[in-house]
Amino acid sequence: MLLLSTTAWAGPWIKAPGEHYVKLGGSGFVATEYVDPSVEAASDLEYAGWLASVYAEVGVLEGLQVTAQLPWSLGTNTESVGGRSYSSRGLGDALLGVGADVPGVALPLSVSLLSRLPLYDETGRPELHPSLGDAQVDVDALVAVGQGGPLGAHAVWGLAEAGYRARTAWSPSATWTGSAPSDGLTYRAQAGWLPRVGERGLGWVSLDASGLVNLQHDPSTKQWHQWNLGVAAALARGFHLEVGAQQIYAAQASSKGFGGSVGLSKVR
């Protein structure tokens, strides 16, 4: 199942060598439905998912950074009538990516590759127990552009990102028999505000809309549209306390619902 992400992919601003953003976070997602085309008896189930993860963006060379995330997931389906629950837990879909600046342009511009690698095996999963993910490797090719600047004593930014998601049929589940999923187009638009008191940054507020649209009509391949609100409060020595809210308001082959997140991040 799709769980609330505790991270936001960096966008067009590539970190310099030695700079980093590291976050330890947790999130929850609830839905009044469990949508899984591979499960015939999925009706009358309510879904709740929980995710804990470590996420990092690190500048390694001039104009080049790497990104990684290691997640642990817990998903529970509960019968609307009767209250019986069915749970799955374990490592989820890890993220591994690399991003690079595009030099010689007026605005911050980057290109990147981001892969999702399932760290679980769906073989033998009981039917009413939720999946920990899509159980196959995805690779995104992304282009991001953005701009930021002062607004009075504060600062603002905006970014736009578009990509192509190659959804492979490779899976660590030896008996996985799903049809080849449809490739898709991803998008994200974000606006943010960085309040300041004098030279001291207080954190940030961000609002973004993102989604995935399949290139072919495929009722068994997930696609969705969502919004996210994030607020971060600056602590000491580059640490920030982050909280977030999310709604998946439109989806196919996936659940619609609401989520929230909290995390402790370190920026340098």
C-alpha beads as a LAMMPS data file, in Angstrom:
LAMMPS data file: protein, C-alpha beads

268 atoms
267 bonds

1 atom types
1 bond types

-500.0 500.0 xlo xhi
-500.0 500.0 ylo yhi
-500.0 500.0 zlo zhi

Masses

1 110.0

Atoms # bond

1 1 1 0.000 0.000 0.000
2 1 1 0.956 3.605 -0.472
3 1 1 2.119 5.113 2.807
4 1 1 2.717 8.729 3.645
5 1 1 6.257 9.672 2.719
6 1 1 8.307 11.277 5.466
7 1 1 10.522 13.037 2.949
8 1 1 10.422 15.550 0.147
9 1 1 12.759 14.941 -2.781
10 1 1 15.225 17.843 -2.891
11 1 1 14.163 19.485 -6.149
12 1 1 16.621 21.614 -8.164
13 1 1 18.979 22.631 -5.339
14 1 1 21.905 20.209 -5.300
15 1 1 23.974 20.198 -2.132
16 1 1 27.631 21.156 -2.167
17 1 1 30.229 18.550 -1.126
18 1 1 29.901 17.873 2.590
19 1 1 26.477 19.500 2.935
20 1 1 23.649 17.240 4.007
21 1 1 20.034 16.913 5.056
22 1 1 19.303 13.928 7.314
23 1 1 15.923 13.108 8.821
24 1 1 14.601 10.504 11.251
25 1 1 10.842 10.456 10.881
26 1 1 7.572 8.640 11.345
27 1 1 4.201 8.925 9.650
28 1 1 0.713 7.476 9.603
29 1 1 -1.951 7.114 6.927
30 1 1 -5.601 6.118 7.372
31 1 1 -8.298 5.282 4.824
32 1 1 -11.859 4.042 5.031
33 1 1 -11.038 1.610 2.210
34 1 1 -8.366 -0.867 1.246
35 1 1 -7.832 -0.900 -2.507
36 1 1 -5.734 -3.732 -3.921
37 1 1 -6.642 -5.193 -7.346
38 1 1 -4.894 -8.454 -6.424
39 1 1 -7.217 -9.016 -3.446
40 1 1 -10.731 -10.075 -4.400
41 1 1 -12.144 -9.730 -0.873
42 1 1 -10.779 -6.237 -0.204
43 1 1 -14.191 -4.605 0.274
44 1 1 -15.397 -3.692 3.791
45 1 1 -11.815 -3.227 5.003
46 1 1 -10.426 -0.075 6.607
47 1 1 -6.708 0.560 6.204
48 1 1 -4.086 2.136 8.478
49 1 1 -0.398 2.345 7.658
50 1 1 2.632 3.443 9.683
51 1 1 6.116 4.191 8.463
52 1 1 9.415 4.880 10.245
53 1 1 12.423 5.848 8.172
54 1 1 15.876 7.358 7.936
55 1 1 16.336 9.681 4.965
56 1 1 19.471 11.475 3.760
57 1 1 20.635 13.813 1.008
58 1 1 24.427 14.261 0.864
59 1 1 26.579 16.333 -1.480
60 1 1 29.454 14.136 -2.650
61 1 1 31.059 16.091 -5.526
62 1 1 30.613 19.577 -6.900
63 1 1 27.151 19.599 -8.490
64 1 1 26.369 16.013 -7.465
65 1 1 24.471 14.519 -4.531
66 1 1 23.137 11.131 -3.493
67 1 1 19.862 10.366 -1.751
68 1 1 18.807 7.309 0.243
69 1 1 15.947 6.218 2.472
70 1 1 15.539 3.092 4.584
71 1 1 11.933 2.487 5.739
72 1 1 10.176 0.149 8.132
73 1 1 6.427 -0.298 7.571
74 1 1 3.378 -1.589 9.404
75 1 1 0.034 -1.939 7.653
76 1 1 -3.275 -3.091 9.115
77 1 1 -6.607 -3.935 7.510
78 1 1 -9.600 -3.957 9.852
79 1 1 -13.022 -5.352 8.969
80 1 1 -15.703 -2.644 9.033
81 1 1 -18.088 -5.178 10.533
82 1 1 -16.675 -7.499 13.166
83 1 1 -13.436 -5.596 13.777
84 1 1 -11.047 -8.412 12.921
85 1 1 -7.577 -7.123 11.919
86 1 1 -4.943 -8.379 9.475
87 1 1 -1.423 -6.919 9.704
88 1 1 1.825 -6.910 7.750
89 1 1 5.119 -5.487 8.971
90 1 1 8.716 -5.269 7.829
91 1 1 11.065 -3.276 5.634
92 1 1 9.334 -1.369 2.841
93 1 1 10.498 0.220 -0.416
94 1 1 13.983 1.706 -0.057
95 1 1 14.913 4.777 -2.092
96 1 1 18.265 5.298 -3.759
97 1 1 19.004 8.210 -6.063
98 1 1 21.535 10.576 -7.551
99 1 1 21.016 14.172 -8.662
100 1 1 23.157 16.628 -10.623
101 1 1 23.150 20.345 -11.396
102 1 1 22.627 21.492 -14.965
103 1 1 25.235 24.256 -15.412
104 1 1 24.965 27.311 -17.586
105 1 1 21.290 28.146 -17.008
106 1 1 19.765 31.187 -15.320
107 1 1 17.595 29.286 -12.804
108 1 1 18.488 26.378 -10.488
109 1 1 17.963 23.281 -12.656
110 1 1 18.753 19.642 -11.908
111 1 1 18.318 16.174 -13.346
112 1 1 18.134 13.032 -11.241
113 1 1 17.448 9.327 -11.131
114 1 1 15.502 7.851 -8.208
115 1 1 14.902 4.125 -7.742
116 1 1 12.475 2.310 -5.421
117 1 1 13.774 -1.056 -4.283
118 1 1 11.439 -3.479 -2.441
119 1 1 13.062 -4.992 0.648
120 1 1 10.300 -7.528 1.277
121 1 1 8.926 -10.662 -0.341
122 1 1 5.214 -10.919 -1.110
123 1 1 5.423 -14.687 -1.523
124 1 1 2.871 -16.342 0.736
125 1 1 1.254 -13.127 1.997
126 1 1 -2.272 -14.006 3.219
127 1 1 -4.938 -12.392 1.059
128 1 1 -6.445 -9.936 3.531
129 1 1 -3.101 -8.784 4.922
130 1 1 -1.973 -5.497 3.307
131 1 1 1.012 -5.301 1.032
132 1 1 4.091 -3.407 2.230
133 1 1 4.489 -1.880 -1.244
134 1 1 4.144 -2.478 -4.964
135 1 1 6.676 -5.339 -4.844
136 1 1 8.542 -4.310 -7.980
137 1 1 11.389 -1.946 -8.855
138 1 1 10.505 1.549 -10.121
139 1 1 12.966 4.054 -11.614
140 1 1 12.153 7.770 -11.977
141 1 1 13.982 10.150 -14.340
142 1 1 13.302 13.682 -13.054
143 1 1 13.860 17.279 -14.114
144 1 1 13.377 20.053 -11.544
145 1 1 13.540 23.845 -11.784
146 1 1 13.083 26.421 -9.067
147 1 1 13.743 29.896 -7.790
148 1 1 13.961 31.610 -4.425
149 1 1 14.481 35.087 -3.102
150 1 1 13.765 37.623 -0.370
151 1 1 10.293 38.778 0.601
152 1 1 10.719 41.636 3.008
153 1 1 12.714 40.321 5.956
154 1 1 11.886 36.748 5.002
155 1 1 12.444 34.498 1.974
156 1 1 10.266 32.443 -0.355
157 1 1 10.827 29.739 -2.955
158 1 1 8.990 27.827 -5.622
159 1 1 9.787 24.744 -7.662
160 1 1 8.321 22.565 -10.381
161 1 1 9.317 18.988 -11.121
162 1 1 8.309 16.481 -13.786
163 1 1 9.471 12.952 -14.459
164 1 1 9.015 9.627 -16.182
165 1 1 8.462 6.553 -14.016
166 1 1 9.590 3.255 -15.506
167 1 1 7.703 0.573 -13.617
168 1 1 9.517 -2.679 -14.129
169 1 1 8.095 -6.157 -13.691
170 1 1 11.103 -7.211 -11.617
171 1 1 10.224 -8.330 -8.092
172 1 1 11.996 -10.162 -5.258
173 1 1 8.840 -12.271 -4.827
174 1 1 9.638 -15.483 -6.631
175 1 1 5.992 -16.318 -7.249
176 1 1 4.793 -12.810 -8.128
177 1 1 2.477 -13.108 -11.125
178 1 1 1.263 -9.552 -11.572
179 1 1 1.003 -8.207 -15.111
180 1 1 3.628 -5.726 -16.302
181 1 1 2.615 -2.406 -14.701
182 1 1 2.087 0.734 -16.753
183 1 1 4.785 3.383 -16.879
184 1 1 3.717 6.832 -15.734
185 1 1 4.409 10.548 -15.549
186 1 1 5.117 12.177 -12.179
187 1 1 4.717 15.812 -11.228
188 1 1 5.273 18.065 -8.236
189 1 1 4.813 21.789 -7.618
190 1 1 5.862 23.402 -4.347
191 1 1 5.819 26.834 -2.739
192 1 1 7.579 27.685 0.508
193 1 1 8.240 30.450 3.021
194 1 1 11.256 30.877 5.312
195 1 1 10.460 33.289 8.157
196 1 1 13.329 35.138 9.814
197 1 1 13.993 37.321 12.825
198 1 1 17.004 39.390 11.885
199 1 1 19.571 36.929 10.541
200 1 1 18.045 33.961 12.368
201 1 1 15.932 31.514 10.388
202 1 1 12.874 30.215 12.235
203 1 1 12.285 27.193 9.973
204 1 1 10.016 26.907 6.950
205 1 1 6.471 26.302 5.712
206 1 1 5.829 24.454 2.448
207 1 1 2.780 23.441 0.433
208 1 1 2.985 21.119 -2.529
209 1 1 0.839 19.144 -4.914
210 1 1 2.132 15.955 -6.523
211 1 1 0.950 12.881 -8.329
212 1 1 1.473 10.051 -10.764
213 1 1 -0.510 9.527 -13.979
214 1 1 -0.333 6.224 -15.860
215 1 1 0.491 6.364 -19.555
216 1 1 -1.938 3.542 -20.330
217 1 1 -5.367 2.661 -19.013
218 1 1 -4.478 -0.006 -16.487
219 1 1 -6.904 -0.621 -13.606
220 1 1 -4.305 -2.643 -11.678
221 1 1 -1.465 -0.066 -11.671
222 1 1 -1.544 2.583 -8.957
223 1 1 -1.866 6.263 -9.703
224 1 1 -2.764 9.130 -7.378
225 1 1 -2.940 12.862 -6.744
226 1 1 -2.184 14.419 -3.359
227 1 1 -1.321 17.585 -1.465
228 1 1 1.127 17.997 1.412
229 1 1 1.595 20.716 4.018
230 1 1 4.889 20.829 5.928
231 1 1 6.043 23.008 8.819
232 1 1 9.528 23.001 10.346
233 1 1 10.677 24.790 13.499
234 1 1 14.375 25.584 13.865
235 1 1 16.020 24.225 16.989
236 1 1 19.745 24.529 17.742
237 1 1 22.839 23.551 15.701
238 1 1 20.969 22.975 12.441
239 1 1 18.312 20.675 13.869
240 1 1 14.640 21.122 12.943
241 1 1 11.401 19.640 14.229
242 1 1 9.152 18.875 11.249
243 1 1 5.437 18.076 11.115
244 1 1 3.281 17.443 8.075
245 1 1 -0.230 16.711 6.830
246 1 1 -1.323 14.964 3.635
247 1 1 -4.438 14.062 1.687
248 1 1 -4.584 11.634 -1.217
249 1 1 -7.745 13.010 -2.810
250 1 1 -7.843 11.014 -6.045
251 1 1 -6.484 7.547 -6.740
252 1 1 -6.771 4.477 -8.924
253 1 1 -5.833 0.996 -7.667
254 1 1 -4.840 2.681 -4.398
255 1 1 -6.559 4.025 -1.291
256 1 1 -7.635 7.620 -0.756
257 1 1 -7.157 8.989 2.737
258 1 1 -5.370 11.295 5.161
259 1 1 -1.994 11.203 6.864
260 1 1 0.355 13.025 9.169
261 1 1 4.062 12.938 9.944
262 1 1 6.664 14.093 12.459
263 1 1 10.435 14.065 12.240
264 1 1 13.734 15.421 13.497
265 1 1 16.072 16.681 10.782
266 1 1 19.624 18.020 10.621
267 1 1 20.655 20.512 7.930
268 1 1 24.199 21.580 7.160

Bonds

1 1 1 2
2 1 2 3
3 1 3 4
4 1 4 5
5 1 5 6
6 1 6 7
7 1 7 8
8 1 8 9
9 1 9 10
10 1 10 11
11 1 11 12
12 1 12 13
13 1 13 14
14 1 14 15
15 1 15 16
16 1 16 17
17 1 17 18
18 1 18 19
19 1 19 20
20 1 20 21
21 1 21 22
22 1 22 23
23 1 23 24
24 1 24 25
25 1 25 26
26 1 26 27
27 1 27 28
28 1 28 29
29 1 29 30
30 1 30 31
31 1 31 32
32 1 32 33
33 1 33 34
34 1 34 35
35 1 35 36
36 1 36 37
37 1 37 38
38 1 38 39
39 1 39 40
40 1 40 41
41 1 41 42
42 1 42 43
43 1 43 44
44 1 44 45
45 1 45 46
46 1 46 47
47 1 47 48
48 1 48 49
49 1 49 50
50 1 50 51
51 1 51 52
52 1 52 53
53 1 53 54
54 1 54 55
55 1 55 56
56 1 56 57
57 1 57 58
58 1 58 59
59 1 59 60
60 1 60 61
61 1 61 62
62 1 62 63
63 1 63 64
64 1 64 65
65 1 65 66
66 1 66 67
67 1 67 68
68 1 68 69
69 1 69 70
70 1 70 71
71 1 71 72
72 1 72 73
73 1 73 74
74 1 74 75
75 1 75 76
76 1 76 77
77 1 77 78
78 1 78 79
79 1 79 80
80 1 80 81
81 1 81 82
82 1 82 83
83 1 83 84
84 1 84 85
85 1 85 86
86 1 86 87
87 1 87 88
88 1 88 89
89 1 89 90
90 1 90 91
91 1 91 92
92 1 92 93
93 1 93 94
94 1 94 95
95 1 95 96
96 1 96 97
97 1 97 98
98 1 98 99
99 1 99 100
100 1 100 101
101 1 101 102
102 1 102 103
103 1 103 104
104 1 104 105
105 1 105 106
106 1 106 107
107 1 107 108
108 1 108 109
109 1 109 110
110 1 110 111
111 1 111 112
112 1 112 113
113 1 113 114
114 1 114 115
115 1 115 116
116 1 116 117
117 1 117 118
118 1 118 119
119 1 119 120
120 1 120 121
121 1 121 122
122 1 122 123
123 1 123 124
124 1 124 125
125 1 125 126
126 1 126 127
127 1 127 128
128 1 128 129
129 1 129 130
130 1 130 131
131 1 131 132
132 1 132 133
133 1 133 134
134 1 134 135
135 1 135 136
136 1 136 137
137 1 137 138
138 1 138 139
139 1 139 140
140 1 140 141
141 1 141 142
142 1 142 143
143 1 143 144
144 1 144 145
145 1 145 146
146 1 146 147
147 1 147 148
148 1 148 149
149 1 149 150
150 1 150 151
151 1 151 152
152 1 152 153
153 1 153 154
154 1 154 155
155 1 155 156
156 1 156 157
157 1 157 158
158 1 158 159
159 1 159 160
160 1 160 161
161 1 161 162
162 1 162 163
163 1 163 164
164 1 164 165
165 1 165 166
166 1 166 167
167 1 167 168
168 1 168 169
169 1 169 170
170 1 170 171
171 1 171 172
172 1 172 173
173 1 173 174
174 1 174 175
175 1 175 176
176 1 176 177
177 1 177 178
178 1 178 179
179 1 179 180
180 1 180 181
181 1 181 182
182 1 182 183
183 1 183 184
184 1 184 185
185 1 185 186
186 1 186 187
187 1 187 188
188 1 188 189
189 1 189 190
190 1 190 191
191 1 191 192
192 1 192 193
193 1 193 194
194 1 194 195
195 1 195 196
196 1 196 197
197 1 197 198
198 1 198 199
199 1 199 200
200 1 200 201
201 1 201 202
202 1 202 203
203 1 203 204
204 1 204 205
205 1 205 206
206 1 206 207
207 1 207 208
208 1 208 209
209 1 209 210
210 1 210 211
211 1 211 212
212 1 212 213
213 1 213 214
214 1 214 215
215 1 215 216
216 1 216 217
217 1 217 218
218 1 218 219
219 1 219 220
220 1 220 221
221 1 221 222
222 1 222 223
223 1 223 224
224 1 224 225
225 1 225 226
226 1 226 227
227 1 227 228
228 1 228 229
229 1 229 230
230 1 230 231
231 1 231 232
232 1 232 233
233 1 233 234
234 1 234 235
235 1 235 236
236 1 236 237
237 1 237 238
238 1 238 239
239 1 239 240
240 1 240 241
241 1 241 242
242 1 242 243
243 1 243 244
244 1 244 245
245 1 245 246
246 1 246 247
247 1 247 248
248 1 248 249
249 1 249 250
250 1 250 251
251 1 251 252
252 1 252 253
253 1 253 254
254 1 254 255
255 1 255 256
256 1 256 257
257 1 257 258
258 1 258 259
259 1 259 260
260 1 260 261
261 1 261 262
262 1 262 263
263 1 263 264
264 1 264 265
265 1 265 266
266 1 266 267
267 1 267 268
